Amino acid sequence: MIEEIRLFSAVVTAIVLEAAPFLLVGSLISAIFEVYFSQDKLKQYCPTGAIPGVLLGLVAGMAIPTCECGVVPITRRLLKKGVPAHIGITYMLSAPVINPVVLISTYIAFNSSPSMVLGRVVLVAVPAIFIGITVSRLDPQLLVRSEKDKHNSHHHDHNHEHEHCHDHCCDHHGTDSNPKPVQVL
């Protein structure tokens, strides 16, 4: 039992130490966008069309080495600053899987096989582009929770004149009466 606890502790520590630098990089990049890039400046650099925007998100994902942990604060910050949804989402989907660090690791892990690297890029880029184009008409603010939503995620008025259950999963007939919008980040 003690050996299992030691092993568990070692694995948890290793995972935290492995993820921490990438989360730090993501947080630092997010802070750079917040402090040094105004909303107007960011919008100035964003292409207006969906295809060029998706390609920008894909290239940014390939260029900036961030993992799944680090990409979330960056994408959230970009969307809050008004970067179009298709750019942010394409970046978020591509960055953790086809950034330079991952591509070099794939190349080394698969005996210097360029076909494995190319396969990885294609299998991530195609869906990321498709999803980016799909969300191109969404308002980026719909994808990010506001500060108010974070603090009051389950607040509403209970003073009403009609009778109903308060478990918020169904109305009197067993159907969903108040669906909540899905929030990505």
N, C-alpha and C positions, 0 to 999 in steps of 0.2 A: 504494500500500500504506500509506504513512504517513497519507494522507488518510482511509483506512478506519479506521485505528487511532484517529485523532483523533475521527472521528465516533462510533465505538464507545465511546470514553471519555466523550464528551459525553453520549451517550444513557444510559449506565450511571449517570453522575453525576446526570443529571436525574431518573432513576427513583428513585435513593436519596434525593435531596433532596425529591422529591415524596412519597415514602412515609414518610419519617422522622417528620414531625410526627404522622401518624396512628398510627404504631406507638408513639410516645411517649405520646399520649393514651390509647391502649389500656393501656399499661403503667401509667400513672398511675392510671387508673380501677381496674385490677386491684389495685394497691397499696392504694388507698383501701378496697376491699372486704376485703383481707387485714387491714389494721391497724385499721380503725374499725368493722367489722361482724363480730360473733362469729357462730358457726354458729347459735346459738339466735336471735339477732336477725334474721338472714337468713331463717330458717325461719318466724319470726313474721310476716314480711311476705309470705310466699308463700301464695297461695290453696291450699286443699286439693284441689279438683277439677281434673281435666285441662283442661276447657274454660276456666275462669277463669285457670288457670296459663298455658295457651297464649296467651290474650289478653294477659296481663301480659308475657310474653316478646315478643309482637308489638309492643305499645305501647312497651316499653323499646327495642326495635330501631328503632322509628320516631323515638324521642325522643333517643337518644344517638348523636351523629355519630361512628361508628367505621367504619373500612374493613376489608377482609378481614384485613389484618395485625393491626390493633388488637383485633378482636373475639375472636381466639383466646385471648390471655392473659386477657381478661375472662371468657369462657365457662369456660375451664379453672379459673380461681379460683373461680367460682360453683359449679361442679360439685364441686370438692374441698371446698367449704364445706358441701355437702349440699343445695344448691338442686336441686329435682327436675329430672330430665333433660328433661322436656317444656318447661320454662321456659327452661333454658339453650340447648337446641338450637333452639327457635323464635327466641330472641334472636339466636343465631349466624347463622341463615339469613336473617333479615330485616334486621339492622342495617346490613350493608354496602351494601344495595341500596335500602332505602327510608328512610334517615335524612334529616333536613332538608336537609343540604348537597346530597345526591344529588338529592333531589326538586326543589330550587330549580334546580340545574344542568340537570335534565331539562326543567323548565319553560322556562328560557331557551334551551336548545339546540334545542328544538322549537317555536320561534316563539310562546311563551306559550300553549301548547296544554294546557289542563287534562285533555283526554282522554288524552294521552300520560302525564301524571303518574298519573292514575287507573289507566290500563292497567298501568303499571309496578307500582303498589301491589297491584293485584289479582293480577297474574301472579306476584308474590313471596309475598304474604300467603296465598293459597290453598294452595300446596304447603307453605309453612312451617307453617301450622296443621295440615294433614294429617299431616306428618311429626312434628310435636310431639305430636299425639294418639297416633300410632303408637308413639312411644318413651316414652309416659307411664308405663308399668309397669317401665321399666328402672331399675336402681339406678345413680345418677349415678357412683358409684365405678367401675363397669364401663367407663365411657367415658373415664376418665382414667388414664394410666399412673402407677403409683406411682414414687416415687424409686428403690426397689429395682429395678423393671423397667427404668428408664432406664439404670442402671449395669450391670445383669446381663441384658441383653436376649437373650443367647445362652449362658447357662450352664446346664449340666446334668451329671449324673453319667454318666461313661462306664464305670464299673465294673459291668458286668452279665454274666451268664453266657451270654447267647445271642448269636448272630452276626447282625449286620445292618450295612447301609451307614450311614455317618455324614454323608451329604450332606443329610439331613433333608428331602428332598423326596418320598421314597417309601419303601414297605416292599419286601420281596423280590418282591412281585407287581405292583409299579408303581402302587399306589394310595396315597393320602395316609394315612399311619398316625398322624400326630400334628398335626392342624390347630391352629393358633394362633388364639386369639380376636382378632377385629378390634378395634383400639383406635383410637378416633376422635381423641382429643387427647393 
